[in-house]
Amino acid sequence: MIYDELIETLRASVESWGVVPYVTGCADDTRDPFQVLISTILSLRTRDAATQQASDALFKIAKTPREMMKLPVESIAEAIQPAMYYNNKARTIREISRTLVEDYGGRVPDEIAELLKLKGVGRKTANLVVTLAYNKPGICVDTHVHRISNRLWAIDTKNPEQTEMWLRKNLPGKYWIPINTWMVVFGQKMCQPVSPWCSQCPLTKWCKRHGVARSR
């Protein structure tokens, strides 16, 4: 069972650090589904600072699907070089932009099923767009949410999609949208992949420490 006290302790800890993931900040600042979508794609396997650099550079030259699809792939790639796999991401971004213009009238869909039809968009990205850009129910499970959920509750799910389905059944709805932001920051600062800071963790009285072989 997921207790409110646990989640509220997680929230309070993260908020006390004053750190917000770049994509969350982008959503808060712009409320632009396209920028949220593209910055999420840029964030894949990329650190936050590099995601911000790449996003800022790209949005200086194009902020809408119509503007983006007119850019050569090479121009997009040059702008987003701080991001990992920038050449592949440049092609994906241009293709998504073209699809949005031709099939959706330039509007980013607000349904997960439609977002999953876009090239390079998986459940993580689709959920993040739905929750952060449209404030609709969804649970974005990335590597941090998957890892921390398994450690905390020993649920032993095999992949992020299984973790998402478990959380949909067990996590109170009021936490669905913000849980990704809180766990991403918590995973970066405290519950790291290797040797997490268990001795300093505010969630220690609830945590099963499932799969933790070494900690600090």
C-alpha positions in Angstrom: 0.0 0.0 0.0 1.2 3.5 -0.8 0.8 5.8 2.2 0.2 9.5 1.9 2.8 10.2 4.6 5.5 8.6 2.4 4.6 10.6 -0.7 4.2 13.8 1.3 7.7 13.2 2.8 9.1 12.7 -0.7 7.4 15.9 -1.9 8.6 18.0 1.0 12.2 16.7 0.6 12.4 17.4 -3.1 10.8 20.9 -2.7 13.3 21.8 0.0 16.1 21.2 -2.4 14.7 23.8 -4.9 15.4 21.7 -7.9 13.1 21.2 -10.9 13.8 19.0 -13.9 14.2 21.1 -17.1 11.1 19.6 -18.9 8.9 20.4 -15.8 10.3 23.9 -15.8 9.6 24.3 -19.6 6.0 23.2 -19.0 5.6 25.6 -16.2 7.1 28.5 -18.1 5.5 28.0 -21.5 2.4 25.7 -21.3 3.3 24.9 -24.9 2.7 21.2 -25.7 5.1 21.3 -28.7 8.0 22.6 -26.6 7.2 20.1 -23.9 7.2 17.3 -26.5 10.4 18.3 -28.2 12.3 19.1 -24.9 11.3 15.6 -23.6 12.7 14.0 -26.7 15.9 16.0 -26.3 16.1 14.9 -22.6 16.2 11.1 -23.5 19.6 9.8 -22.2 20.7 13.4 -21.7 21.5 15.3 -18.6 19.3 18.2 -17.6 21.9 20.9 -18.3 22.5 19.6 -21.8 18.8 19.3 -22.4 18.3 22.9 -21.5 21.2 24.0 -23.7 19.9 22.1 -26.7 16.3 23.2 -26.1 17.1 26.8 -25.7 19.2 26.8 -28.9 16.5 25.0 -30.9 13.6 27.1 -29.8 15.5 30.2 -30.8 15.2 29.2 -34.4 11.8 27.3 -34.4 9.0 27.1 -31.8 6.2 25.6 -33.8 5.8 22.4 -35.9 5.4 24.5 -39.1 8.6 26.4 -38.3 10.5 23.2 -37.4 9.5 21.2 -40.4 11.0 23.9 -42.7 14.4 23.6 -41.2 17.0 21.3 -42.7 17.8 18.3 -40.5 21.4 19.6 -40.4 20.3 22.9 -38.8 18.3 21.1 -36.1 21.2 18.8 -35.4 23.6 21.7 -35.1 21.3 23.5 -32.6 20.8 20.4 -30.4 24.5 19.2 -30.3 24.6 19.2 -26.5 22.0 16.4 -26.5 23.0 12.8 -26.8 22.3 11.2 -30.2 21.6 14.6 -31.7 21.7 13.5 -35.3 19.0 10.8 -34.7 17.0 13.2 -32.6 17.2 15.9 -35.3 15.6 13.5 -37.8 13.0 12.5 -35.3 12.1 16.1 -34.4 11.7 17.1 -38.1 9.6 14.0 -38.8 7.3 14.6 -35.8 6.9 18.2 -36.8 5.9 17.2 -40.3 3.4 14.7 -39.0 1.9 17.2 -36.6 1.3 19.6 -39.4 0.0 17.2 -42.0 -2.1 14.9 -39.8 -3.0 17.0 -36.7 -3.3 20.5 -38.1 -0.1 21.6 -36.2 -1.5 20.6 -32.8 0.1 18.2 -30.4 -2.4 15.4 -29.5 -3.5 15.3 -25.9 -4.2 11.5 -25.8 -1.5 8.9 -25.1 -2.7 6.6 -27.9 -2.4 9.4 -30.5 1.0 10.5 -29.2 2.3 7.0 -29.5 1.7 7.1 -33.2 4.4 9.8 -33.5 7.9 8.7 -34.5 10.2 8.2 -31.5 7.5 8.8 -28.9 7.1 6.1 -26.2 5.0 5.9 -23.1 7.4 8.0 -21.0 7.2 10.9 -23.5 3.5 10.5 -24.1 2.7 10.6 -20.4 4.9 13.6 -19.8 3.2 15.6 -22.6 -0.3 14.6 -21.4 0.4 15.4 -17.7 2.7 18.5 -17.9 1.3 20.1 -21.1 -2.4 19.3 -20.7 -2.7 18.6 -17.0 -4.5 15.3 -17.8 -4.2 12.1 -15.8 -1.1 10.0 -16.5 2.0 8.6 -14.8 5.3 9.2 -16.5 7.7 6.3 -15.6 11.3 6.9 -16.5 14.4 5.1 -15.2 14.2 7.0 -11.8 10.5 6.2 -11.2 11.0 2.6 -12.2 14.1 2.2 -10.0 12.7 4.0 -6.9 9.3 2.3 -7.1 11.0 -1.1 -7.1 13.3 -0.3 -4.2 10.6 1.3 -2.1 7.8 -1.3 -2.5 9.7 -4.4 -3.8 7.2 -4.7 -6.6 9.8 -6.4 -8.9 8.4 -5.1 -12.2 10.6 -5.8 -15.2 10.3 -2.6 -17.1 8.9 1.0 -16.9 5.5 0.0 -18.5 4.9 -2.6 -15.9 5.8 -0.1 -13.2 3.4 2.4 -14.7 0.5 -0.1 -14.6 1.3 -1.0 -11.0 1.3 2.7 -10.0 -1.9 3.3 -11.9 -3.5 0.6 -9.6 -1.9 1.7 -6.4 -0.9 5.3 -6.4 -3.7 7.8 -5.4 -4.7 9.9 -8.3 -3.7 13.2 -6.7 -0.1 12.1 -7.1 -0.1 10.9 -10.7 1.0 14.0 -12.4 3.8 15.2 -9.9 5.3 11.8 -9.0 7.7 11.9 -12.0 9.1 15.3 -11.1 9.5 14.3 -7.4 11.1 10.9 -8.2 13.4 12.3 -10.9 14.9 14.8 -8.5 15.0 12.3 -5.7 16.8 9.8 -7.9 19.4 12.4 -9.0 20.1 13.6 -5.5 19.4 10.7 -3.1 18.3 7.4 -4.5 21.0 7.0 -7.1 21.4 3.9 -9.3 24.6 2.8 -7.7 25.3 3.2 -3.9 22.2 5.3 -3.0 22.4 7.5 0.1 20.3 5.2 2.3 21.9 6.6 5.5 20.4 10.0 4.7 17.2 9.0 3.1 14.0 10.5 4.5 12.0 7.5 3.2 14.1 4.9 5.0 11.3 3.7 7.4 9.1 2.7 4.5 11.7 1.5 2.0 12.2 -2.2 1.3 15.6 -1.5 -0.2 14.8 -4.1 -2.8 17.8 -4.9 -5.0 20.2 -2.5 -3.1 23.5 -4.3 -2.8 25.6 -1.4 -1.7 24.7 2.0 -0.1 26.1 5.0 1.6 
